[in-house]
Structure formats: C-alpha cells, structure tokens
C-alpha cells in the first residue's frame, strides 16, 4: 500500500496541476511574423493519469479555450490514496486577456474537498498584479513562515496562467523562460531550462523536448526540509511534443520527485480544435 499523507498528496496534486497545464497552450513558431498574433486560437481537452512509485493515484483533466484576445483554463484533479480511504478533488479556473507582451490573468478560483478538509482560494488581478485575495479556511501562519509583502504580489500570475506565459514566446521551445507565480499562499518562481531531446514512447518518429523545471521559493513558505529538497531538485522534468499543424506544445509526460517517491503524470488522450477544423492527437 502506498503511504501518502494529506500534505504530500495536496502538494503533489497542486504541483502537477500547475505544470501540466502547458498541455494545449499554443506556442508561437519562430517563422511567424512579428505582427501576427502571439498565440493561435485553439480549444483543447486533455486527460492524464497521475501515479506515484508506479501506483496509480488519480486523474488530471483540463480544458483550455484560447482566443485571439482572451483565455479560459479549467482543471479537474481527483486523487485516491490509502486504498481509497483518502480522497482529494480539486477544481480550478483561470481567466484572463492576451496582449502583444504577455497573458494577463484576471480571475483565479481553486476549490478543493477531501476526506480531511475542504477549502478554496480566490484571486483577482489588476494591471500590476494581485488586487484581491480570499483563502478559506483561514489559518494562522507558522512562526518560521517567510513573510509575504505587498511588493511580492506585483507582476505575478496564478499557477495556471504561468504556463501560458511560458509558452507565450517567439522561441520554438518552452524551455528558457522564467515566471513569477503566486498561488494564494506562496510566492515562487518557475524556471524552465532545456535538458535534452528524446523519442516519444509509442509514437514512431516523434521527438520530445525535455525541460527541467527549477522551483525557487520567494515568500509565504516554510523553510522545511521538504521545501529545500524541492528547491534544489534537478529531477522535475516535462517532456513536450510539438503539434505543428495546431502550433501547440503538448506535455507528453512529467516527473516530480516527492518525499513519498517519484510522481508521474502521463498523457492518455488529447483533443484539439482549431478555427479551421478539428485535429485529434492521442497516445
């Protein structure tokens, strides 16, 4: 039986969710003209399986609807551990607008329920960063929590919009981008660095670009051993596969070392709809 605590399962699900949202988010090709829209319109539905040390933990499903001027991102994560004794479900939505410079989040909502507790996070963004924040249930921060100041909340994005920012680039790869993120409690940076290219399992002739994900805590976190291990880890990786006809980068898989062992998220199916027709891509 896989031994997974509530804290570990929640951390795992949030981390996987934040990084897996790159699936279906358009990436501009270098060959496009500068006057062209930086992000191509598309609707995507994707399904992933989450596992820990080879044991299946749950499902990660999401939808993205990206137009020329706005975006809506929806996720649904369900995790079951301890032979079904512990269950966790999280639903997230992020909406925002698109400009020539970068995506701008407007509203972020995260609701979760589990065998242990329920809660929610709601954030509203303005031109310069976070403007409103509601976190339920309210808690008293531990004494060793690194203080979060108003300055930390300027020019930040929510976890879902973060990956859209990473893919909002003139480069041919999402690697090489760094984003300031606030998830409602913690301010941190996500930095994607090129690691290697590798064959896509089960798809002949397909090559994936693997990015190593660097996590840097800034404020609102506790300097625990778990946090230090995550911040120094070189084992967080995402393998992206290009879908040229839709100008999309699809995460094929992701690995994440945790205190409970290695977690993985693997693509099961993805459906892509673009303005000029329907595209289908599946593992």
N, C-alpha and C positions, 0 to 999 in steps of 0.2 A: 504494500500500500504506500502511496506517495504521501509523505508527511508535509503538508503545506499550511502555514499559519495564515490567518486573515490578513495580516500586514503584508506578508510576502505575495499572496495571491492578488491583493489590490495593487501593490506596486508593479507586479508583473503585467496585469491587465492594462493599467494606465500607460506603462512604458511601451508595450506592444501596440496599443491603440494609437498613441501619438506618432509612432514611427511608421506604422503600416499604412497610414493614411496617404502616403505618397502614391498608392495604387490608383491609377486612373487620373491623376492630376497631370494636365498637359505640360510638356516641356518644349520650349521653342527651339527649333533647329537653327544651327549657325547660318544656314543658307538663306533664311528668311530675311527680307529687307527690314531695315530699322523702323520703317513706317507701318509695318504690318502689326496686327495685334500680338502682344507678347504671349498670350495664352489662347489656344484654339478652343472654341466651344465644344463641349462633349458631355455626355451623361454616362456614368459608369456604375455598375453594380458588381461587387466582388465578394467572394466568400473565402475565408481562410480557416484553417484548423490550428488550434493552439495546443502545444504539447510541452511536457516537462520531463526530462530524462527518458524520453521515449513513450511516456504515458500521455494519452490524450486528456486534455483538461477542458477544452471547450471550443467555442466557435467565435469568430470575429467577422461580422458582416458590415458592409458600409455602402453608401451611395454618395456619389458626387455629381452635382449639376453645375457646370461651369459655362457661363455665357460670356459674351464679349465685355460685359461691364460689371458682372456680379457673380457670386458663387454661394452655394449651399452644400455643406458637408454633413452627412449623417452617419453615425456608427451605432452598432448594437453588439455588445460583448456579453457572452454568457459563459461562466466558468463553474465547473463542478469538481470538488476535490473530497478526499477522505471518504471515498465510495459513496458520494452523494450526500454525505452529512453536511458538508459546507457547500453552499451555492452563492454565487455572486452574479449580478446582472448590472450592466451599465449602459446607459443610452446618452449619446452626446450629439449636439447640433451646433454648428458654427456657420454664421453667415457674414458676408462682407462684400466689398466692392473691389473692382480691379482698375488699376491705373497704369500709366506707362512705366512708373517706377516700381511698384510692388503692390501685392494684395493688401487691403486694409480691412481688418476684422471689424465688425460692428456689434455682433451679439454672440455670446457663447453660453451654452447651457449643458450641464452634466448632471445627470440623476442616476443614483445607484441604490440598489437594495440587495441585502444579503441575509444569510442566516444569523448574522451577528448584529448588523445595524443598517440603517438607511440614511441617505443624505443627498445633498445637492450643492452645486456650485453654479452661480450665475454671474456673468461679467458683461459689462457694457463698455465699448471702446469709442474714443473720440479721435480727433486728428493727431494728437500727440501721444496716445497710449490709453491706459486704463482710466475709466471715469467712474464706474460703479462696480461694486463687488458685494455679493451675498454668499456666505458659506454656512450651510446647515448640516449637522448641528454645530453650534458654537462650542469651541473648546479653548482651554487655557494653554497657551504655548509653554513648552518646557523651558526651563531656565537657560539651557545651553543653545536654544534656537538662535541662529544668526539673524539679527534684526533686519526687518524689511522696511525700507524707507520709501517715501513718495518718488524719489529720484529713480528707484529701481523699476518703477512702473511706467516710465516714459519709453516710447518707441518699442513696445513689446507686442507680441502677438500671442494668441492662445495656442495650445498644443496642436489642434487640427490645422489652423491656418499656417503654422510653422512650416509644414512640409510643402504647402503650396508656395510659400516664399522661397523655399529651397529650389523647387522646380521652376520658379519664375525667373528664368535665366536665359541668356543668349548662348550658353555653353551646350555642348552635346552630351553632358552628363550632369547628374545632380551633385556629384562629388565636388568638393571645393567651396561649399557655401557654409556660412555661419549665421545662426539666427538667435535673437534674444526672445526667450519664452517665459510666460507667466501662466501657471496652471490654476491659479486661485489661492494657492498657498505658498508655492515656491517659485522663485525666480532663478532660471538657469539658462545656459547656452547649449545649443546643439550645433555641432560642427561635423560635417560630413567630409571625409578625406578618402581619396582614391586608394584602394587596396590592391585590386587585381581584376583581370577578366577571367571568366570561367565558363565552361559549357553548361547549358541549361539541361538539367536532368529530364529525360523523357521527351525532349524536343530536338530532333536531329538538326544540326547545322545552326542552332541558336546559341548566341553568346551573351552572357550576362555581365554587367558592370557591377563590381562589388565595392561598396563604400563602407569604410569603417566609421562608426559613429562615436564621436567624443562628447561625453556629457560633463559639463562644468557647472557645479552648483555655485550660485552667487549670493542668495539671501533667502530667508524663510525656511531654511533646512536645519536639521540637527547634524553636527559633525560626528556621526556614529561610524563604526567600522564598516557597516553596510554601505553608507554613503561614500566613504573613502575608497572602498573597493570598486564601486561603480564608476567613480570619477577617474580612477587610474586604469580601468579596464581597457584592453585592446581587443576584447572579444565580441563587442557589439557590432554586428555587420548586417547590411541589407544588400541583397542581390537584385539588381534591376534588369528587366528585359525590355528592349525597345519595341514599340509597335509603330513602325514608320508611317503606315497609312493613316493613323489617327494622331500622329505626333504625341504619343504618350509613352511614359516610362512606367512599366508595371513591376512592382516589387514581386519577385518570384518566391523569395524566402527571406527570413530574418532569423538571426541567432542572438540570444541575450543571456549572458551568464548571470545567475542569481544565487543568493545564499542557499537556495534549495536545489541548485543544479542548473543545467543548461536548458533554457526555454527556447522553443522554436515556433515560428508562425509560417505556415506553408500555404501557398495559393492552391485552392481547389477549383475555382471557376471564376470567370470574369466575362461580363457582357458590356460591350462598348457601343454607344450610339453617337454618331456624329451627324451634323446637319445634312450631309449629302447621302446618308444611307446608314445601314446597320453593319457593324463589324462584330464578329464573335471571336473570342480567343479563350482557350481553356487548356489546362494542364493535361 
